[in-house]
Amino acid sequence: MGYEASVLSRATRRLEEQRRRRTEEQARRQAEIYDQLPRAAEIDKELKGTVYQIIAAALRDGQDPAPSIQIIKDHNLSLQAERTRLLLEHGFPADALDQRPACPRCNDTGWVGTQMCSCLKGLCTEEQIKELSKLLDLGGQSFDTFSMDYYSPLPWPGEPLSPRENMEFIFDLCSNYARKFGRFKLRNLFLSGPPGLGKTFLSACIARTVSENGFSVVYDTAVNIFAQFEEQKFARDRLDAEEARDETKRYLGCDLLILDDLGSELTTPFVQSALYTLVNARLMAGRQTVISSNLNMTQVRQRYTPQISSRLEGEYRVLPFYGEDIRLQRKEQL
């Protein structure tokens, strides 16, 4: 599991800013207390001095340092007790002068050894959702707000299930896929069907839930994705090529890639090659992908190479969407 560099960078800056504000607030509070209680300032200064006394006693040649160290420790405890009484008597909490990290687990560094701490993960999740929201309207799109009202309970020509029965099955599968991401039996999904049936909405629901569970998620349209692959290969400007390379690394390396509107791109030999690279590389690396498309599998076989269509049919669970266009239904209700 790894967040893209831009997300991690923004989350780390927020963590550092929070730590800076807490340090400033602690310094302000300390100054106010010292101003009211000069004896507290004297005690803290003396407590700092005992640390050096203990070190000196431990290093003293020719003597057993243990008795001296114990005397210093006892004096230290006496000073701490005096400071606590002083603070409580004047209405301050006993720990008002102590430096307290917001996250004791990592001491506000964001890392426990080489493992990212949950506090930094939470900030990464927030930043990632902001990133996703630039392309997806994540404001109201969640599994909890999904409505079955637009899907007819009546039979649909040529299909064994009504649109509502079919969507109830798709909804349950997508919900489980997102909530059990990485543990669910299905690894990759292909959402197929005409426009206006909820494919992008469900993609947004999946993106939100998987992201909130701490995984890295990248969402983009097929047109944008293949444009970045093309820019990486053919750009004459070095900076443009490097930027495109960073983007393609995001597509290849994230825990979940949501590729929207496959089939809307101009299908050139280069695009065929880029799509194969993307699909195959993610399969080989064990990374999961959700693809949405207006194409059905017959159209996929006609449009793309046998190598691509074989992987999509063999490694993806195809979920066919059908029914009446939701956008048109909403328009009629206005």
N, C-alpha and C positions, 0 to 999 in steps of 0.2 A: 504494500500500500504506500503510495507516494503522491503528495500534492504537487501540482505544477509549481515551478519556481516563483512565478508572480504572486500566486496565492500565498505561498509560504512566506515570501518577503513581506507582503502587506500584513499578514497575521503577526509576524515577528516584530514589525515596527509598532503595531498596536500594543503588543505585550510590553515592549520597552517603554512606550509612552505611559502605560498604566503604572509600571514600576517607578518611572520618574515622578509621576504625580503623587504616588504614595510616599516616596522619599521626601518630597517637598512638604507634603502635609505633615509627616512625622517631624520634620525639622521645625515647622511652624508651631506644632503642638508642644514640642520640647522647649522651644524658646519661651512660649507663654507660661509654661509650668515653672521653668527656671526663674522667670521674672517674678512670679508670685512666691516661689519657694527657693530662695537662694541655697538653702541647706541641701536641697535635692541635687543641685548642680555640683556642690562640694562632694556629696556622696558618690555621684557618678564619676567624678574625676578621680576620687580615691579608689573606686572599684577598678578603674582601668589600670591604676598603678599597681594593684595587687597581682595582676597578671605578670608584670615584669618581675615582681618580687618572687613569685613562684618559680619562674624560669631561672632567676639568679640563684635561688636556693637549691634547685635541682642540679645546677652546674658547679656549685661550690666544691672546690677540691679539699680532700682530706676530711670531710665531715659527712655524716649521714644526713641527707637533706630531708628525710621524712618528717622529723619533729618540726623543723622550720616550715615545711610545706603545710603541715596540719594547722599550725598556729595561724598562718596566713589565710588558709581556707576558713577557719573559724571566724576570723575577723571579717572576711568577705561575707559570710552568711549573716553576721551581725549587722553589717552595713545594709545588706539587702532587706533585712527585716525592718530596720529603721526607716528605710526609704518607703517600704510598703505602708507602714503605719502613717508616715507623713502624708503620703498621697491620699489614703483613705480618710484621714482626719479632715482633709481639705476638699473632699468631694470628688476626687479623681479615681478612676479605676486603678487597681493595683498594678496593672501592666501598662499604664499610660505612657511610660517612657521606654518601653521595649520595642525593638524593631520586629515587626510581625509581617512575614510574607503573606500575600494573598493565597498562595498555594504552597503549603508546607512540604508537599511531596517533592517538588522540584526547586523550591526556594526561589520561585518566580523566574527561573531560567528558561522554562519551556521544555526541558529535557531531563530525563532520569537516566544517567549514563548515555547510551546511544539511542534510547527509546524516547519518542516524542511523548510529552506529558499530556494528560487529558485537557489541561487548561489551554495549551497551544492548539491541540486538535479542535477544541471548540471554536477558537478564533479562526482557524483554517476553514472550518465548516461554514461559518458566517461569511467569510470572504468568498468562498467558492459559490455560495448561493447568490451573492451579489453578482458574481461573474456570470452565472447561469441566467440571472434575471435580465441581463442585457439582451439576451436572445429569446428567452422564454418569459412569459408573464407568470411568474411564480407567486404573485400576490394572492390569488384565490384558487390556484390550481393545486389540489391535493386529493388524495383518495377519499377523504372525508366529505369533500364538496362535489364529488362526481355524481351526476344524476342519470338515472335510467329512464326518466320521463320521455326523452326524445326517441327512444327505441320502441318500435311497435311490438306488442305481444302477439300480433296476428302472423300467420304463416307467410313466409317470403318465398317467391318463386325460385325453384331449383335448389332450395336449401333445406336441410333436415330440421333446423331450429329456427324459431322466430328471431328477428333482430334483437329482441330483449333477452331471450334465452342465450343467444350467442354472446351478447355483450356481458351478461352476468358471468359466463364462463371466462371470457377474456379478462374482465375486471379482476376476478378472484385470482387468476393465474398471474397477472401483472402485479397485483398487490403482494402476493406471496413471493414473487421474484424479487421485488424491491426490498421487502422487509426481511427476507432471509438471504439477502445478496451474499454470494460466495458459498452458501450452504444449500441453496435450492438445487433441485435435480437438473433443471434446465439452465444452460449457460448463456444462450444467445436467442434473441427474439427477432422475428421479422413481422412487423405490423403492416398488413397489406389491405388496400381497399381504396375506393374513390375518396375525393376530398370531402371534408365536412362531416366526418363520422367519429371524430374523437381521437385520432391517432396521435396528433401532437399534444393534446391535453393529457392523454395517458403517459406519453413520453415525459412530459413535465412532472407528472406525479411520481414516476419512477426516479427521475433525476433528483427531485427534492428529497425523497425518502432515503435513497442510497447515499446522497451527500450528507444528510443529517446523521447517518449512521457511521460517518467518519471515513468514507471512501472517496477517492478522487474521481470526479465526473467531468467529462467534457461533452458539451452539446454543440453541434454545428450542422449546417445544411450541406448537402452533397455538393452544391455549386461552390460554396466557400472552401470546403475541404480539398476538392480537386484543384481549385485555383491556387491553393497554397503549395500543393505538390508540384504544380506546373511552375510556380514562381521559384521554388527551390531549385528546380532543374535548369530553368532557362534564364533566370534573372541576370542581367549584366552588372547591376549594382551590387557590390559585396554586402552592404548593409541590408538591402532588400532580401538577398538570398539567405543571409543569416537569420533574419526575422522569420522568413518562411520555413527555414529548417527548424527553428524553435517550435513553430506551430505544428509541423508534421510530427515532431517528437511528442508533443502533447497528445495528438491523435493515436499514436502508436503505444504510448506508455501509460496512459491513465487506466485506472481500475475498470471504469465503465465508459465506453464511447457511445453516445447516442447520435446516430447519423440520420438526419431528417431529410425526407423528400428525395430519396434515391430515385433516379429516373428523370429528374428535372434538368440534369446536367446534359451538355452536349457530349454524346458518346463517341469520342475520338479514340484511336488506338492508344494514345497516351493515357486517357482516362481509364480505359480498360486495364492497362498495366498498373496504374495507381490503385484502382479498386482491388485488384487481385493482391497487390502488395499489402494493402491495408487489412483486408479480410484475412489473408493467409498468415501474416505476421502476428496478428492478434490471436488467432487460433493457436499458432505454434507456441506463443508465450502464455497461453492459458488465460488471456484477458477477455473480458466479456463485452458484448456489443449488442445494442438494440438498434435495428434499422426500421425506419418507416418508409413506405413507398405507395404511390398510387398504382403501381404495377402488381399484377398477380404473377404467380409462378410461371405460367405459360409465357407471359410477356417478358419476364426476366430471362427465360431461356432464349427467347428470340433476340433480345437486346444485347445480352452479355455473352462472353465466351463460355464454352462448356466447363472450363476450370472454375470460373466464378460461380455459375449457376449450380454446379455440383456441390460446392462448399456451402452455398446459401441453403440449398434444399437439404443437404445432409447434416449440417451442423447447427442450423437454426430451427427453432420451433415457429412455424408459420401460423399467424393468427389472422384469419380473413375477417375484415370488417364489412358489413353491409347494412342497408337500411336507407332511410330518408335523410337527406342533407340537413344537418342540425342548423347550419347558418340560415338556410332558407326557411326552416320552421320558425326560427326566432324572428326573422324578418316579417313573416306572415302574422306573427302575434303582436307586432307593433301597431 
